[in-house]
Amino acid sequence: MGKRWLVGAFVLTSLQSSVAMAQNAAPETAKRESPKAEKAFEAREFKGADGRVVRYRLLKPADYDPAKKYPLVLFLHGAGERGEDNARQLIHGGSLWVDPAMRRRHPAFIVAPQCPTDKKWVEVPWDLKTHSMPADPSPSLALTFELLAALQKEFSVDAERLYGCGLSMGGYGTWDILQRKPDLLAAAVPICGGGDPALAAKFKDVPVWAFHGGADPIVIPERSRAMIAALVAAGGRPIYTEFDGVYHDSWTPTFNNRLVWDWLFAQHK
């Protein structure tokens, strides 16, 4: 099984040693319990200025020292993890963030808000071949922006190293943050999502490494390809990995690639 890489204006081809074919049968709604993640992540709630509440999980850096500054990763889950239990958002990716080796290698805050069942990070249909960015952020994303600001006041967060990562519906959210607040993130990893190519020039200088399954029938790979092409046309140098033959679950091989996270945590404003 191959995977294609697009770095800036250059397309490279390499062989992927192994991506289990079972991934193609693993929909986003698959129930994968993350007991270790649930124990490590603190369950919290945040009330916004308008009284609305977002439930979220927070993982603090191992051996957190308030005298030091730490990076923060905003992790946006997919549609299958929406709800009110403040737990499902850790099904995919939770085990990555709590891995002891990962925490030693990259001490950081990980913030995982949960979108309500009937809402989206970006209020657009997912089956569209393209979309224009809505004038205003979705209520869920707007509340997340408030949450980020509050956490930066509560904890010792390095404002120069705020990162975004999201899968599927969360991939849309990650692209939307880049477009809507181009000065917020130091780097982003959008996975099987889509954005508004017309706004790529706004964040062309923000490091982006995007991922998609080449056979994804739920969010077509053209959504990521269009964003990458627009960034390159605007003068950006994004990285794009497309997993040939992989359906919607392009997050599993992404999470399992340590190089991705070494790259992410190396970025700063």
Summary of the structure (lengths in Angstrom):
residues: 269
radius of gyration: 17.1
end to end distance: 35.5
largest distance: 50.6
contacts: 917
relative contact order: 0.17
helix: 33%
strand: 24%
